[in-house]
Each structure stands twice: as C-alpha cells, then as structure tokens.
C-alpha cells in the first residue's frame, strides 16, 4: 500500500536545450537572402562537401557568409538571438555569443544531410529561407547513447513524457531559426517536395556560435 505521507518529487538535471526563434520580418528578409544565395551558387557551382551529399545534388557554400554585407540583417538577428540565449543561460556579461562560421545549403529533391555534430563551438543554428512541404525534417537524437541501449516500456499508443523522448524532429518552417548545442547529433531527412524547379529546393543558412570577449 502506498503511504500518502511519503514525499515524492521529480528533479530534471542535465537538460538538452533547443531555442526556437520566429522572425517577424521573415518574408522580405528571405526574398533578399534567396537572391544572394543563388548568386553565390552561380559563382561557385562546385561548393564544398560537409554533411551534404554532393552526389545527390546538395550544395554547400563556403563558411564565411557572415562577412558578406548581403547577410548583415540576418547576422544582426542571430546576434540578437545569441544575446537572448546568453541571458537565459546566465552567461558572463563580458562575453557575447558571436558567429564564427556561417554557410548556406541548398537541398533539391532527393538530397539530405548525414548525421553530424559541429566541433569547436558552443552553439549551432539553422535558419529556414525556403522550405516547401515535405522538404526534410531536421532530427536531433538523444545524446546519452546509453539510454538508447535499454529503454523502459511505455504505455502503448500514448505519447511519452517529453523528457523521455529519444528523438526530436522539427518541421522546416520559413522564417524560423533553431539554435542547439553544437555537440548534439542531428541529420536532415531527404527532400520529398513536389514543387517544380527551384521552388522545390530546401534553402537554409547555418551558423556556429562561440563566446568572445566584448
């Protein structure tokens, strides 16, 4: 028999935090960014290979877009988000989360991004510029792999408590920014969009953040 006088409480430690920011000025910003990104691709059709599958058509720009004035407005938005996150986390006010690298990826139908992490930084992020329906979720995986080896049995056909999830998937949404720990494994599903031509492309900008002395 349960003793009703017993104390029972739940404490959550070592959380994995993900920040979501929806930009108010996304429509005009995205139109400008899309033009700049395609111009960048026209200058460098080869791009570079990272988590993208070049053989499937995925294009990855160089990593210094934040130094180009065409992206200044987005850089400012990322800076504002970094400042908000720093306050939320109680970071030292003498330091700011600033961009170390920033790049674009264009994923046409059929392309995807393999699971990976971002070494050498604290936080990483993605901003969605063009995201047609079914263009590929981003998926984050439980970072404590021991939890994937032996899991409890949950009530069938009932959603688990959020802190017991082993995977989290975000639907790409134009104008949305997601900032997550750089050590958190993530991948992008294949683009299955049905639009015609470039309208079917999933177009994003990603970035890495580190603390730097103000």
The 8 nearest C-alpha neighbors of each residue, nearest first, counted from 0:
[[1, 2, 3, 5, 4, 6, 7, 8],
 [2, 0, 3, 5, 4, 6, 7, 8],
 [1, 3, 4, 5, 0, 6, 7, 8],
 [4, 2, 5, 1, 6, 0, 7, 8],
 [3, 5, 2, 6, 1, 7, 0, 8],
 [6, 4, 3, 2, 7, 1, 8, 0],
 [5, 7, 4, 8, 3, 2, 9, 1],
 [8, 6, 5, 9, 4, 3, 10, 2],
 [9, 7, 10, 6, 5, 11, 4, 12],
 [8, 10, 11, 7, 12, 6, 162, 160],
 [11, 9, 12, 8, 7, 13, 14, 162],
 [10, 12, 9, 13, 14, 162, 8, 15],
 [13, 11, 14, 10, 15, 9, 162, 16],
 [12, 14, 15, 11, 16, 10, 143, 162],
 [15, 13, 12, 16, 11, 162, 17, 142],
 [16, 14, 13, 17, 180, 179, 142, 183],
 [15, 17, 14, 179, 18, 180, 178, 13],
 [16, 18, 179, 178, 19, 15, 177, 180],
 [17, 19, 178, 177, 179, 16, 20, 84],
 [18, 20, 177, 176, 178, 17, 21, 175],
 [19, 21, 176, 175, 22, 177, 18, 80],
 [22, 20, 175, 174, 176, 23, 19, 25],
 [23, 21, 25, 174, 24, 20, 175, 176],
 [22, 24, 25, 21, 174, 26, 20, 175],
 [25, 23, 22, 26, 28, 27, 174, 29],
 [24, 26, 174, 28, 22, 23, 29, 27],
 [27, 25, 29, 28, 24, 30, 174, 23],
 [26, 28, 30, 29, 25, 24, 31, 32],
 [29, 27, 25, 31, 30, 26, 32, 24],
 [28, 30, 32, 128, 26, 31, 27, 25],
 [29, 31, 27, 33, 28, 32, 26, 34],
 [30, 32, 28, 34, 29, 33, 35, 27],
 [33, 31, 29, 35, 34, 30, 36, 28],
 [34, 32, 36, 30, 35, 31, 29, 37],
 [33, 35, 31, 32, 37, 36, 38, 30],
 [36, 34, 38, 32, 33, 37, 39, 31],
 [37, 35, 39, 33, 38, 34, 32, 40],
 [36, 38, 40, 39, 34, 35, 41, 33],
 [37, 39, 41, 35, 36, 40, 34, 42],
 [40, 38, 36, 42, 37, 41, 35, 43],
 [39, 41, 37, 43, 44, 42, 38, 36],
 [40, 42, 38, 39, 43, 44, 37, 36],
 [43, 41, 39, 40, 44, 38, 37, 45],
 [44, 42, 40, 45, 41, 46, 39, 60],
 [45, 43, 40, 46, 41, 42, 58, 39],
 [44, 46, 43, 47, 58, 40, 59, 53],
 [47, 45, 60, 59, 43, 44, 58, 61],
 [46, 48, 59, 60, 45, 49, 61, 58],
 [49, 47, 51, 53, 59, 50, 46, 52],
 [48, 50, 51, 47, 59, 52, 112, 53],
 [51, 49, 112, 113, 52, 48, 115, 114],
 [52, 50, 112, 49, 57, 53, 48, 111],
 [53, 51, 57, 55, 54, 112, 111, 110],
 [52, 54, 57, 56, 55, 51, 58, 48],
 [53, 55, 52, 56, 57, 110, 51, 58],
 [56, 54, 110, 53, 52, 57, 109, 111],
 [55, 57, 53, 54, 110, 58, 107, 52],
 [56, 58, 106, 53, 52, 51, 110, 105],
 [57, 59, 105, 104, 46, 56, 53, 106],
 [60, 58, 104, 46, 47, 103, 48, 105],
 [61, 59, 46, 103, 102, 47, 62, 104],
 [60, 62, 63, 102, 47, 46, 59, 64],
 [63, 61, 102, 101, 100, 64, 60, 103],
 [64, 62, 65, 101, 100, 66, 61, 102],
 [63, 65, 66, 67, 101, 102, 62, 70],
 [64, 66, 63, 67, 101, 70, 74, 71],
 [65, 67, 64, 63, 68, 70, 71, 69],
 [68, 66, 64, 69, 65, 70, 71, 63],
 [67, 69, 71, 70, 66, 65, 72, 64],
 [70, 68, 67, 71, 35, 32, 72, 31],
 [69, 71, 68, 73, 72, 67, 74, 65],
 [70, 72, 74, 68, 73, 69, 75, 65],
 [73, 71, 75, 74, 70, 76, 28, 69],
 [72, 74, 76, 75, 70, 71, 77, 28],
 [73, 75, 71, 77, 72, 76, 70, 78],
 [76, 74, 78, 72, 73, 77, 71, 79],
 [77, 75, 73, 79, 78, 74, 80, 72],
 [78, 76, 80, 74, 75, 79, 81, 73],
 [77, 79, 75, 81, 76, 80, 74, 82],
 [78, 80, 76, 82, 81, 77, 75, 83],
 [81, 79, 77, 83, 82, 78, 84, 76],
 [82, 80, 78, 84, 96, 79, 83, 85],
 [81, 83, 85, 79, 80, 84, 78, 86],
 [82, 84, 80, 86, 81, 85, 87, 79],
 [83, 85, 87, 81, 86, 82, 88, 80],
 [84, 86, 82, 90, 88, 87, 83, 89],
 [87, 85, 89, 83, 84, 88, 90, 82],
 [86, 88, 84, 85, 89, 83, 90, 82],
 [89, 87, 85, 86, 90, 84, 83, 91],
 [90, 88, 86, 87, 85, 91, 92, 84],
 [89, 91, 85, 88, 92, 86, 94, 87],
 [90, 92, 93, 94, 89, 85, 95, 86],
 [93, 91, 94, 90, 95, 85, 86, 89],
 [94, 92, 91, 213, 212, 95, 211, 90],
 [95, 93, 212, 211, 213, 92, 210, 91],
 [96, 94, 210, 211, 97, 213, 212, 82],
 [95, 97, 210, 209, 81, 208, 211, 82],
 [96, 98, 208, 209, 95, 210, 99, 78],
 [99, 97, 208, 207, 100, 209, 206, 96],
 [98, 100, 207, 208, 97, 209, 101, 206],
 [99, 101, 62, 207, 206, 63, 98, 102],
 [102, 100, 206, 62, 64, 63, 205, 65],
 [103, 101, 62, 205, 60, 204, 64, 61],
 [102, 104, 204, 60, 203, 59, 205, 105],
 [105, 103, 59, 58, 203, 202, 106, 204],
 [104, 106, 202, 58, 201, 57, 200, 107],
 [107, 105, 57, 201, 110, 200, 104, 202],
 [106, 108, 200, 110, 201, 109, 199, 105],
 [109, 107, 190, 191, 110, 192, 199, 200],
 [110, 108, 190, 189, 191, 107, 55, 111],
 [111, 109, 55, 189, 106, 57, 108, 190],
 [110, 112, 189, 188, 187, 51, 190, 52],
 [113, 111, 51, 187, 50, 186, 52, 114],
 [112, 114, 50, 186, 115, 51, 111, 187],
 [115, 113, 186, 185, 184, 112, 50, 116],
 [114, 116, 184, 185, 113, 186, 50, 117],
 [115, 117, 184, 182, 183, 181, 118, 185],
 [118, 116, 181, 182, 119, 120, 115, 123],
 [119, 117, 120, 116, 181, 182, 121, 207],
 [118, 120, 117, 121, 181, 209, 207, 182],
 [119, 121, 209, 118, 208, 122, 181, 207],
 [122, 120, 209, 181, 208, 180, 123, 119],
 [123, 121, 180, 181, 208, 179, 207, 120],
 [124, 122, 207, 181, 179, 178, 206, 208],
 [123, 125, 178, 206, 177, 205, 179, 207],
 [124, 126, 205, 177, 176, 204, 206, 127],
 [125, 127, 176, 204, 203, 175, 205, 128],
 [128, 126, 203, 173, 174, 175, 129, 172],
 [129, 127, 173, 29, 203, 202, 174, 126],
 [128, 130, 202, 201, 173, 127, 131, 203],
 [129, 131, 201, 173, 171, 172, 134, 132],
 [132, 130, 134, 192, 199, 133, 129, 201],
 [131, 133, 134, 192, 130, 191, 193, 135],
 [134, 132, 192, 191, 135, 190, 131, 136],
 [133, 135, 190, 192, 191, 132, 131, 201],
 [136, 134, 188, 190, 189, 133, 187, 137],
 [137, 135, 170, 188, 169, 187, 171, 168],
 [136, 138, 187, 169, 168, 186, 188, 135],
 [137, 139, 168, 185, 186, 167, 187, 136],
 [140, 138, 185, 167, 166, 184, 168, 137],
 [139, 141, 166, 184, 142, 165, 185, 138],
 [140, 142, 165, 143, 166, 144, 139, 147],
 [143, 141, 144, 140, 183, 184, 182, 15],
 [144, 142, 145, 141, 146, 147, 140, 165],
 [143, 145, 147, 146, 142, 141, 148, 140],
 [144, 146, 148, 147, 143, 149, 142, 150],
 [147, 145, 144, 148, 143, 149, 150, 141],
 [146, 148, 144, 145, 149, 150, 165, 143],
 [149, 147, 145, 146, 150, 144, 143, 151],
 [150, 148, 147, 146, 151, 145, 144, 152],
 [151, 149, 146, 147, 148, 152, 153, 145],
 [150, 152, 153, 149, 146, 163, 154, 147],
 [151, 153, 150, 154, 155, 149, 159, 163],
 [152, 154, 155, 151, 159, 157, 158, 156],
 [153, 155, 157, 156, 152, 159, 158, 151],
 [156, 154, 157, 153, 158, 152, 159, 151],
 [157, 155, 154, 158, 153, 159, 152, 160],
 [156, 158, 155, 154, 159, 153, 160, 152],
 [159, 157, 160, 156, 154, 161, 155, 153],
 [158, 160, 161, 163, 157, 164, 153, 154],
 [161, 159, 163, 162, 158, 164, 157, 153],
 [162, 160, 163, 164, 159, 158, 165, 167],
 [161, 163, 160, 164, 159, 14, 11, 165],
 [164, 162, 161, 160, 159, 165, 166, 141],
 [163, 165, 161, 166, 162, 159, 160, 167],
 [164, 166, 141, 140, 163, 167, 147, 146],
 [167, 165, 140, 164, 139, 141, 168, 138],
 [166, 168, 139, 138, 140, 169, 165, 164],
 [169, 167, 138, 137, 136, 139, 170, 166],
 [168, 170, 137, 136, 171, 138, 167, 139],
 [169, 171, 136, 172, 168, 137, 135, 133],
 [172, 170, 130, 136, 169, 127, 173, 135],
 [173, 171, 175, 130, 127, 170, 174, 129],
 [172, 174, 127, 128, 175, 129, 130, 171],
 [173, 175, 25, 22, 127, 21, 128, 172],
 [174, 176, 21, 173, 172, 127, 20, 126],
 [177, 175, 126, 20, 125, 19, 21, 127],
 [176, 178, 19, 124, 125, 18, 20, 179],
 [179, 177, 124, 18, 123, 17, 19, 176],
 [178, 180, 17, 123, 122, 124, 181, 18],
 [181, 179, 122, 182, 183, 123, 121, 178],
 [180, 182, 122, 117, 123, 183, 121, 116],
 [181, 183, 116, 180, 117, 184, 118, 121],
 [184, 182, 181, 180, 116, 142, 185, 139],
 [185, 183, 116, 115, 140, 139, 114, 182],
 [184, 186, 139, 114, 138, 115, 183, 140],
 [185, 187, 114, 113, 138, 112, 137, 115],
 [186, 188, 137, 112, 111, 136, 135, 138],
 [187, 189, 135, 136, 111, 190, 137, 186],
 [190, 188, 111, 110, 135, 109, 191, 187],
 [189, 191, 134, 108, 135, 109, 110, 192],
 [190, 192, 133, 134, 108, 189, 109, 193],
 [191, 193, 134, 133, 199, 190, 132, 194],
 [194, 192, 199, 191, 195, 108, 132, 133],
 [195, 193, 199, 198, 192, 196, 131, 197],
 [194, 196, 198, 199, 197, 193, 192, 200],
 [197, 195, 198, 199, 194, 200, 107, 193],
 [196, 198, 199, 200, 195, 107, 194, 201],
 [199, 197, 196, 200, 194, 195, 131, 129],
 [200, 198, 194, 197, 192, 195, 196, 131],
 [201, 199, 107, 197, 106, 198, 202, 105],
 [200, 202, 130, 106, 129, 105, 134, 107],
 [203, 201, 105, 129, 128, 104, 200, 106],
 [204, 202, 127, 128, 104, 126, 103, 205],
 [203, 205, 103, 126, 102, 125, 104, 127],
 [206, 204, 125, 102, 124, 101, 103, 126],
 [205, 207, 101, 124, 100, 123, 102, 125],
 [208, 206, 123, 100, 99, 98, 122, 120],
 [209, 207, 98, 122, 97, 96, 99, 123],
 [208, 210, 96, 120, 121, 97, 211, 98],
 [209, 211, 96, 95, 94, 97, 212, 208],
 [212, 210, 94, 95, 213, 209, 96, 97],
 [211, 213, 94, 93, 95, 210, 96, 92],
 [212, 94, 93, 95, 211, 92, 210, 96]]
